[in-house]
Amino acid sequence: MKKVHVYISGRVQGVFFRAETQRAAVCLNLTGWVRNMRDGRVEAVFEGEDRAIDQMLVWCQTGPPHARVDQVIIEEEPFTGDYPNFKVDF
């Protein structure tokens, strides 16, 4: 099991990035959260099986159709199992 904290920059707000991130994470049986940051980035935490996390990180490199991802910063953290589901945080 793995946990990653990611910061995604580019045109990632106003393009349904959070909703599509939630959809993708739920399809991969991941838990955690996603939210917009004041500086224009999207921040997310994903927990789950290693392979599913890897697939989610690949998805984050492009995001939904109208997004433009310039950079994804990935920080691995100790797995906690603290999240019961995956939610959009406001």
C-alpha positions in Angstrom: 0.0 0.0 0.0 1.2 3.5 -0.8 0.3 7.1 -0.1 1.3 10.1 -2.2 0.7 13.8 -1.9 0.7 15.6 -5.3 0.7 19.2 -6.5 -0.5 19.7 -10.1 0.2 23.0 -11.9 -0.9 24.4 -15.3 -4.5 25.0 -16.5 -6.0 22.8 -13.8 -8.8 25.0 -12.3 -12.1 25.6 -14.1 -11.7 22.5 -16.2 -13.4 19.9 -14.0 -10.0 18.7 -12.8 -11.2 17.9 -9.2 -14.4 16.1 -10.3 -12.5 14.0 -12.9 -9.7 13.3 -10.4 -12.4 12.0 -8.0 -14.0 9.8 -10.7 -10.6 8.3 -11.7 -9.6 7.7 -8.1 -12.9 6.0 -7.3 -12.5 3.8 -10.4 -9.1 2.7 -9.1 -10.4 2.1 -5.5 -8.2 4.9 -4.1 -9.0 6.9 -1.1 -8.0 10.5 -0.2 -9.0 13.9 -1.3 -8.5 16.6 -4.0 -8.8 20.4 -3.7 -8.0 23.7 -5.5 -5.2 25.8 -4.0 -5.2 29.6 -3.9 -2.1 29.8 -6.1 -3.9 28.1 -9.0 -2.6 24.5 -8.5 -4.6 21.4 -7.6 -3.5 19.4 -4.5 -4.4 15.8 -3.9 -3.6 12.9 -1.6 -4.1 9.3 -2.8 -3.9 6.1 -0.8 -4.2 2.6 -2.1 -2.5 -0.3 -3.9 0.8 0.6 -5.4 -0.3 -0.3 -9.0 -3.5 1.9 -8.7 -1.4 4.8 -7.3 1.0 4.5 -10.3 -2.0 4.5 -12.7 -3.4 7.6 -11.0 -0.1 9.4 -11.2 0.0 8.7 -15.0 -3.5 10.2 -15.3 -2.4 13.3 -13.3 0.2 14.0 -16.0 -2.6 15.0 -18.5 -5.9 15.2 -16.5 -9.2 15.8 -18.1 -9.6 17.0 -21.8 -9.5 20.8 -21.2 -6.7 20.8 -18.7 -3.0 21.5 -19.5 -0.7 20.0 -16.9 2.7 21.7 -16.7 4.1 20.0 -13.6 3.2 17.3 -11.1 5.2 17.3 -7.9 4.9 13.9 -6.1 5.8 13.4 -2.4 5.6 9.9 -1.0 4.4 9.7 2.6 3.8 6.8 5.0 0.6 4.9 4.3 -2.0 5.6 7.1 -5.3 4.2 5.9 -7.0 7.3 7.4 -9.4 8.0 4.5 -12.7 6.1 4.2 -13.3 7.2 0.6 -12.1 9.8 -2.0 -13.7 13.2 -1.8 -13.5 16.7 -3.3 -12.4 19.0 -0.5 -13.5 22.7 -0.7 
